Amino acid sequence: MVRGIILRKTLLSLGLLLSSTFLAAAAKPNLILVTLDSTRADRMGFLGAKPGITPNLDRLASTSLVFEHAYAQAPGTVVSHATILSGAYPQATSMSEIGGSLPAALPYLPDLLKAQGYHTAAFVGSIQLDPRNGLAQGFDRGFQTYEAGFRPPIGGDAKPAVTTRSAGLVVSSALAWITRNAQGPMLVWIHLSDPQTASPSYGAAITATDTAIGKLLTGLKQQKLDANTAVLVVADHGESLGAHGEDGHGVFLYDETIHVPLLLKLAEAQPTTKRIAAKVRLVDIAPTLLEVAGIPVPSQMQGQSLLRIAKASTSADQPVYSRSDLPSRGFGWSPLESWRAGKFLYVRAPKPELYDLTADPDATRNLAQSSKATLDTLAGQLDNFDRRFSGDAGKSSNAQLNSAEMQKLASLGYVGLQKSSGSSAAVIGTDPKDKIATANKIADAAIAFDQGKGDRAIAALTPLISSDPGLYLAEYTLGAALAQKGQHAEAVKHLHKAIELQPDSAWAHYRMGASLVKTGDFKTAAVHLEIAAERLPGFSPAHVALAEAYEKLGRAEDAKREKLRSGPAH
């Protein structure tokens, strides 16, 4: 009998233990991360825009933590999302807007949550964030589902690329997955890219995105998931819309592209509604979501949880660092860095800039000459930041070419090859302010190319490269557009120059190799396609083209291997 009592007590205690473990698991909040592409803070109703543009976001904000002064660390989609998902500055992520590969050793939000029992899924609205067909190599790490599947223009194929999906379609896909995985806990990343349009359509695109967010919130409520779900909404960057002469984004670091909306609706077990005026950063998002989930934040993460700032009775400003490497990587100009501290914005450039954003919120009066002491103080703070974080640049990234690959290219006649660091903050060369009209023209041509309008891209870029050598993006886009029209011999000339300017551009190597296959130079094509296939492992056309080159060279076994790598598993 005693043994029976002991057994019953043991089973009872075990049952209680199992029950408490189950409840603890069930109590883990679902995490919905919604990232809005190219969305300015000043277009949100809850941040002061006129009512009616973002009604769903405004309602969500009324029950959320609203961070009124949130800033991106970069004005581009790929680099900014790498920071959002890793909690690391751009120096550590090794990503750029012309390509790269997320270091495998970098702590990564979906990886960490998956290890703690979370179901993980991503639904993206732009080819830029497609790990197989875009620039986001490694972004699918830790995601059990990563829905992208876009289509770039390929070789001589004149079909228009499929580069975006509407916000409504992305949300529908996400809700279907959520329905199948409602047992949770789950991390769902939803990327909405509708606002990437020029004014006056910009406001309509933001409203369409807001409607999709309303659809998402309704879907969560209908499935009774809203009570145990935290929703974080943030933009990756803004859009200049002509401010400071920039039509889009990617070059400048003013508020139009760096100040972004950010709100966090906590689960009902953690209810908090508050507006926070302190400056915060996108590098803080991954640590925040980990704390919401009750998971320790890795010491390697460089941001800090926003919950600590929100819980403080008074929140002190923290300086904000941002950078743009597109001017240097894309155009051969000087890179830009900025430092926001107190009321000041300092921009490190060949012609330095200093603005008092309290007195001059549009940053139109440069105080660099009249307030030299303030400029020197902020420049010193930025120097200290650079020294602290520059050692993390490029760790564990396979984006750059190795010495053997560089030697192969040199043997093919490439001259002046240099490894692209993407991490250098040296302010040298042309100030992007003096060339922004050129950047606008190249961006317009790239859009035309993506839309299958190769003739328009060729007409715009041909005079540019004759008057302004060193424009990688112009040479690359012109070469790709010529290949799209079937003019492969001409395409090779421009892609050769593009590779000399940026030898680690996997996409330039792919397009070069594909055009060389068309011209019959299979030996040279194989060199370029080997580089592309190594750095774009999930991009089937690179393996298909390499297999064709190998077949023509009589390398049957190598061709067979590449055909296998081009299948669905790769």
C-alpha positions in Angstrom: 0.0 0.0 0.0 2.8 2.3 0.9 4.4 1.5 -2.5 1.0 2.4 -4.1 0.8 5.7 -2.4 4.4 6.5 -3.4 3.6 5.5 -7.0 0.5 7.7 -7.0 2.4 10.6 -5.6 5.2 10.1 -8.1 2.7 10.0 -11.0 0.9 13.0 -9.6 4.0 15.0 -9.3 5.1 13.9 -12.8 1.7 14.9 -14.1 2.0 18.3 -12.5 5.5 18.7 -13.9 4.3 17.8 -17.4 1.3 20.1 -17.1 3.4 23.0 -16.0 5.9 22.3 -18.8 3.0 22.2 -21.3 1.6 25.5 -19.9 4.9 27.1 -20.0 5.3 26.1 -23.7 1.7 27.2 -24.4 2.4 30.5 -22.8 5.2 31.3 -25.2 3.8 34.2 -27.2 3.5 34.0 -31.0 5.7 36.6 -32.7 4.6 38.4 -35.9 7.3 40.6 -37.4 5.9 42.8 -40.2 8.5 44.8 -42.1 7.4 47.5 -44.5 9.6 48.4 -47.4 10.4 52.0 -48.2 7.9 53.4 -45.7 8.5 56.9 -44.2 7.7 57.6 -40.6 6.0 60.9 -41.5 3.3 59.1 -43.6 1.9 57.2 -40.6 -1.2 58.6 -38.9 0.0 57.6 -35.5 3.2 59.6 -36.1 1.4 62.8 -37.1 0.3 62.3 -40.7 -3.2 63.3 -41.7 -5.9 60.8 -40.6 -7.2 58.2 -43.0 -4.0 57.0 -44.6 -3.1 54.3 -42.2 -6.3 53.5 -40.1 -5.4 50.0 -39.2 -1.9 50.8 -38.1 -3.3 53.8 -36.1 -5.7 51.5 -34.3 -2.9 49.0 -33.6 -0.7 51.8 -32.3 -3.4 52.9 -29.8 -2.7 49.7 -27.9 1.0 49.4 -28.5 4.4 50.6 -27.6 5.1 53.4 -30.2 8.7 54.4 -30.7 8.4 57.9 -32.2 12.1 58.2 -33.2 13.3 54.9 -34.6 16.1 54.8 -37.1 17.4 52.4 -39.7 21.1 51.5 -39.8 21.1 51.5 -43.6 18.8 53.0 -46.4 18.5 49.7 -48.3 16.3 46.6 -48.1 18.9 43.8 -47.8 21.3 45.5 -45.4 18.6 46.8 -43.2 16.8 43.4 -42.9 20.1 41.7 -42.1 20.4 44.1 -39.1 16.7 43.6 -38.1 17.0 39.8 -38.1 20.5 39.5 -36.5 20.7 42.4 -34.1 24.0 43.3 -35.6 25.3 46.4 -37.3 26.0 46.3 -41.1 29.7 45.8 -40.4 29.0 42.4 -38.9 26.4 41.2 -41.3 28.7 41.6 -44.4 25.6 42.3 -46.6 25.4 45.0 -49.2 22.8 46.1 -51.7 24.6 44.5 -54.6 25.0 41.1 -52.9 26.7 39.2 -50.1 26.2 36.3 -47.8 25.0 36.3 -44.2 27.8 34.9 -42.1 26.9 31.4 -40.7 28.3 32.2 -37.3 26.2 35.3 -36.8 23.4 34.8 -34.2 20.1 34.9 -36.1 16.6 35.4 -34.7 14.8 32.6 -36.5 17.6 30.2 -35.7 17.4 31.0 -32.0 13.6 30.8 -31.8 13.5 27.5 -33.8 15.9 26.0 -31.2 13.5 27.0 -28.5 10.5 25.1 -30.2 9.1 27.9 -32.3 7.7 27.2 -35.8 9.3 29.6 -38.1 8.1 31.0 -41.5 8.9 34.0 -43.8 6.7 35.5 -46.5 8.5 38.2 -48.5 7.2 40.6 -51.1 10.4 41.4 -53.0 13.0 39.5 -55.0 15.7 41.3 -53.1 14.9 39.1 -50.1 14.7 35.9 -52.1 17.6 33.7 -50.9 17.7 31.7 -54.2 16.9 34.3 -56.8 17.8 37.6 -55.1 20.5 39.2 -52.9 19.6 37.7 -49.5 21.9 34.8 -49.4 21.6 33.0 -46.1 18.4 34.7 -45.0 16.4 31.5 -45.0 18.6 30.0 -42.2 16.3 28.9 -39.3 13.1 29.3 -41.3 11.1 26.1 -41.8 9.1 27.8 -44.5 10.5 30.7 -46.6 8.1 31.7 -49.3 9.6 33.8 -52.1 10.1 32.2 -55.5 10.6 35.3 -57.6 12.0 35.3 -61.1 14.8 37.6 -62.4 15.4 38.3 -66.1 17.6 35.4 -67.2 20.2 35.5 -70.0 18.5 36.2 -73.3 15.0 35.6 -72.0 13.1 38.8 -72.6 10.2 37.9 -70.3 9.6 40.5 -67.6 10.9 39.6 -64.2 8.6 38.7 -61.4 10.2 40.9 -58.7 7.4 41.8 -56.3 4.1 40.4 -54.8 1.3 42.6 -53.5 0.9 43.1 -49.8 -2.5 41.4 -50.0 -1.1 38.2 -51.6 1.8 38.1 -49.1 -0.6 38.4 -46.1 -3.0 35.7 -47.6 -0.1 33.3 -47.8 1.0 34.0 -44.3 -2.5 33.6 -42.9 -2.9 30.2 -44.7 0.4 29.0 -43.0 -0.7 30.4 -39.6 -4.0 28.5 -39.9 -2.0 25.2 -40.4 0.3 26.0 -37.5 -2.1 27.6 -35.0 -0.9 25.4 -32.2 2.2 27.6 -32.0 4.4 29.0 -30.7 5.4 30.6 -34.0 7.6 33.3 -35.5 6.2 34.7 -38.7 8.1 37.3 -40.7 5.9 39.1 -43.2 7.6 41.6 -45.6 5.4 44.0 -47.5 6.9 45.9 -50.4 4.0 47.9 -51.9 5.3 51.4 -51.1 8.2 51.3 -53.6 6.5 53.7 -56.0 7.0 57.3 -56.8 4.8 60.1 -55.6 1.8 60.6 -56.0 1.2 56.9 -55.9 3.2 56.5 -52.8 0.4 57.4 -50.4 -2.0 55.0 -52.2 0.6 52.2 -51.8 0.9 52.9 -48.1 -2.8 52.7 -47.7 -2.9 49.4 -49.6 -0.3 48.1 -47.2 -2.3 49.3 -44.3 -5.3 47.4 -45.6 -3.2 44.2 -45.8 -2.2 44.7 -42.2 -5.8 45.1 -41.2 -6.5 41.8 -43.0 -3.7 40.2 -41.0 -5.0 41.5 -37.7 -8.5 40.3 -38.5 -7.2 36.9 -39.4 -5.3 36.6 -36.1 -8.5 37.5 -34.2 -10.7 35.1 -36.1 -8.3 32.3 -35.2 -8.3 33.5 -31.6 -4.5 34.0 -31.7 -4.5 37.7 -31.0 -4.5 37.3 -27.2 -1.2 35.4 -27.2 0.5 37.1 -30.1 3.0 40.0 -30.1 3.0 42.0 -33.3 6.0 44.2 -34.2 5.7 46.5 -37.2 8.7 48.4 -38.6 9.9 49.8 -41.9 13.3 48.8 -43.2 14.0 52.3 -44.4 12.1 55.3 -45.9 12.0 57.0 -49.3 13.4 60.3 -50.3 10.7 61.2 -52.9 12.9 64.0 -54.2 14.2 65.3 -50.9 17.8 66.5 -51.2 17.7 65.5 -54.9 17.3 61.8 -54.3 14.3 60.2 -56.1 14.3 56.9 -54.2 16.6 55.5 -51.5 19.9 53.9 -51.0 22.3 56.8 -51.1 21.5 59.5 -48.5 21.1 59.2 -44.7 18.7 62.0 -44.0 15.4 61.4 -42.0 13.4 60.8 -45.2 15.1 57.4 -45.6 16.4 56.7 -42.1 13.6 57.7 -39.7 11.1 54.8 -39.8 7.8 53.8 -38.1 8.1 51.2 -35.3 5.5 49.8 -33.0 5.2 46.8 -30.8 1.8 45.3 -29.7 2.5 42.9 -26.8 0.5 39.8 -26.0 -2.3 40.3 -23.5 -0.2 38.7 -20.8 2.3 41.6 -21.3 0.0 44.5 -21.9 1.8 47.8 -22.3 0.7 51.0 -24.1 3.2 53.8 -24.2 4.8 56.4 -26.6 8.6 56.5 -26.3 10.4 59.6 -27.5 13.9 58.3 -27.1 15.9 57.4 -30.2 16.0 53.7 -30.9 17.5 51.6 -33.7 16.6 48.6 -35.9 19.6 46.8 -34.5 17.5 46.6 -31.3 14.6 44.6 -32.8 16.0 41.0 -32.6 17.0 41.4 -28.9 13.5 42.8 -28.2 11.7 39.9 -29.8 13.9 37.4 -27.9 13.1 39.1 -24.6 9.4 39.1 -25.5 9.7 35.3 -26.0 11.6 34.9 -22.7 14.8 33.7 -24.5 18.3 35.0 -23.4 19.9 37.5 -25.8 23.3 36.3 -27.1 26.1 38.5 -26.0 27.2 38.8 -29.7 24.1 40.8 -30.5 24.9 44.4 -30.7 21.5 45.9 -30.0 19.5 46.0 -26.8 15.9 45.1 -25.9 13.5 48.0 -26.4 11.4 46.6 -23.5 14.0 48.0 -21.1 13.7 51.4 -22.7 9.9 51.2 -22.6 9.9 50.2 -18.9 12.1 53.0 -17.8 10.4 56.0 -16.2 12.6 58.3 -18.3 14.4 57.0 -21.4 17.6 58.6 -22.4 18.5 59.0 -26.0 21.1 56.6 -27.4 23.2 57.7 -30.4 22.2 56.2 -33.7 24.7 55.0 -36.4 23.7 54.6 -40.0 25.8 53.9 -43.2 25.4 53.6 -46.9 27.8 51.6 -49.0 25.8 51.8 -52.2 27.7 55.0 -53.3 31.0 53.2 -53.0 30.0 49.6 -54.1 27.6 50.7 -56.8 29.1 53.9 -58.2 32.7 54.1 -57.1 32.0 57.2 -54.9 32.7 57.9 -51.3 30.6 55.9 -48.8 28.5 57.8 -46.2 28.1 57.4 -42.5 25.9 59.3 -40.1 25.7 59.8 -36.4 22.6 61.1 -34.6 23.2 62.4 -31.1 20.9 64.7 -29.2 19.4 67.2 -31.6 22.2 66.9 -34.2 22.7 64.9 -37.3 26.3 64.5 -38.5 27.0 63.1 -41.9 30.6 62.0 -42.7 31.2 62.7 -46.3 34.0 64.4 -48.4 31.9 67.6 -47.7 30.9 67.0 -44.1 27.4 67.9 -42.9 26.0 69.0 -39.6 22.3 69.7 -38.9 20.4 70.9 -35.9 17.2 68.8 -36.5 15.3 70.7 -33.8 15.6 74.0 -35.5 16.0 72.5 -39.0 14.0 69.2 -39.3 14.4 69.1 -43.1 18.2 69.3 -42.8 18.6 72.2 -45.2 21.1 74.4 -43.3 24.5 72.8 -43.1 26.3 74.0 -39.9 29.6 72.2 -40.6 31.5 75.4 -41.0 29.8 77.5 -38.3 29.7 74.9 -35.6 33.1 73.3 -35.9 33.4 72.3 -32.2 30.1 70.4 -32.3 31.1 68.7 -35.6 34.5 67.6 -34.1 32.8 66.2 -31.0 30.3 64.1 -33.1 33.1 63.1 -35.5 35.1 61.8 -32.5 32.1 59.8 -31.3 31.7 58.3 -34.7 35.4 57.4 -34.8 35.0 55.6 -31.5 32.1 53.7 -32.8 33.9 52.7 -36.0 36.9 51.5 -34.0 34.7 49.4 -31.7 32.8 47.6 -34.5 35.1 47.6 -37.5 36.7 44.4 -36.3 33.5 42.5 -36.9 33.4 43.4 -40.6 33.1 40.4 -42.9 33.5 37.7 -40.3 32.6 34.2 -41.7 31.3 35.6 -45.0 31.9 33.7 -48.2 31.0 36.7 -50.4 34.5 37.8 -51.3 36.6 35.9 -53.8 39.6 33.9 -52.6 43.1 34.3 -53.9 42.8 31.4 -56.4 39.6 32.9 -57.9 41.3 36.3 -58.1 44.3 34.7 -59.9 42.0 33.0 -62.4 40.3 36.3 -63.2 43.6 38.0 -63.6 44.7 35.3 -66.1 41.6 36.1 -68.1 42.6 39.7 -68.6 40.9 41.4 -65.7 43.1 44.3 -64.5 43.2 46.3 -61.3 41.2 43.7 -59.4 40.7 44.5 -55.7 38.8 42.6 -53.0 35.7 44.6 -52.2 35.6 45.1 -48.4 32.2 46.9 -48.1 33.4 47.6 -44.6 35.6 50.6 -45.2 34.4 53.8 -43.8 37.1 55.9 -45.5 35.7 59.1 -46.9 37.5 59.4 -50.2 36.6 60.3 -53.8 33.4 61.8 -55.1 30.8 63.1 -52.7 27.5 61.5 -53.6 25.8 64.9 -53.2 27.5 66.0 -56.3 26.3 63.0 -58.4 22.8 62.2 -57.1 21.3 62.9 -60.5 23.5 60.1 -62.0 22.3 57.7 -59.2 18.7 58.6 -60.1 19.2 57.8 -63.8 20.8 54.4 -63.0 18.0 53.5 -60.6 15.4 54.4 -63.3 17.3 52.2 -65.8 17.4 49.3 -63.4 13.7 49.5 -62.9 13.2 49.5 -66.7 15.4 46.5 -67.0 13.4 44.6 -64.3 10.2 45.4 -66.2 11.6 43.9 -69.4 12.2 47.3 -71.0 15.8 46.7 -72.0 15.7 49.2 -74.8 14.9 52.0 -72.3 17.7 50.9 -70.0 20.2 50.7 -72.8 19.3 54.2 -74.1 19.7 55.7 -70.6 22.9 54.0 -69.6 25.0 54.1 -72.8 25.8 57.9 -72.6 26.3 57.7 -68.8 29.2 55.2 -68.9 31.0 57.0 -71.7 31.1 60.2 -69.6 31.4 58.7 -66.1 33.6 55.5 -65.9 33.6 53.5 -62.8 29.9 53.1 -62.4 29.5 49.4 -61.5 25.7 49.4 -61.4 25.6 51.1 -64.8 28.0 48.7 -66.4 26.2 45.7 -64.8 22.7 46.8 -65.7 23.7 47.7 -69.3 25.3 44.3 -69.8 22.3 42.6 -68.4 20.0 44.6 -70.6 22.0 43.8 -73.7 21.9 40.1 -72.8 18.2 40.4 -72.3 18.0 41.6 -75.9 20.2 38.8 -77.2 23.2 41.1 -77.8 25.7 38.9 -75.9 28.9 40.0 -77.5 28.2 43.6 -76.5 27.0 42.4 -73.1 30.3 40.7 -72.4 32.2 44.0 -72.8 30.2 45.7 -70.1 30.0 42.8 -67.7 33.8 42.5 -68.0 34.1 46.1 -66.8 31.5 45.5 -64.0 33.5 42.5 -62.7 36.7 44.6 -62.7 34.9 47.1 -60.6 33.3 44.6 -58.2 35.0 41.2 -58.6 32.9 39.6 -55.8 29.5 40.3 -57.5 28.1 36.8 -58.0 25.3 38.2 -60.2 27.8 39.8 -62.6 29.7 36.5 -62.8 26.5 34.7 -63.6 25.4 37.0 -66.3 28.9 37.1 -67.8 29.1 33.3 -67.8 25.6 33.0 -69.3 26.5 35.4 -72.1 29.8 33.7 -72.8 28.0 30.4 -73.2 25.9 32.0 -75.8 29.0 33.3 -77.7 30.7 29.9 -77.5 33.5 30.7 -75.1 32.8 27.8 -72.8 36.2 27.7 -71.0 35.9 31.3 -69.8 32.2 30.9 -69.1 33.0 28.0 -66.8 35.3 30.2 -64.7 32.6 32.8 -64.1 29.8 30.3 -63.6 31.8 28.4 -61.0 32.1 31.6 -59.0 28.4 32.3 -59.4 27.3 28.7 -58.6 29.4 28.7 -55.4 27.9 32.0 -54.2 24.4 31.4 -55.5 23.9 27.8 -54.4 20.1 27.9 -54.7 19.9 29.7 -58.0 19.2 27.0 -60.5 20.0 28.9 -63.7 23.7 29.3 -62.6 24.0 25.5 -62.3 22.2 24.9 -65.6 24.5 27.2 -67.4 27.6 25.7 -65.8 26.4 22.2 -66.7 26.1 23.4 -70.3 29.6 24.8 -70.3 31.0 21.6 -68.8 29.2 19.5 -71.4 30.7 21.6 -74.2 34.1 21.1 -72.6 33.7 17.3 -72.4 33.5 17.3 -68.6 30.5 14.9 -68.4 30.8 14.1 -64.7 31.0 17.8 -63.7 28.0 18.5 -65.9 26.0 15.7 -64.3 26.8 17.1 -60.8 25.7 20.6 -61.8 22.4 19.3 -63.2 21.7 17.6 -59.9 22.5 20.8 -58.0 20.0 22.7 -60.2 17.1 20.5 -59.0 14.4 21.4 -56.4 16.6 20.4 -53.5 19.0 23.2 -54.5 
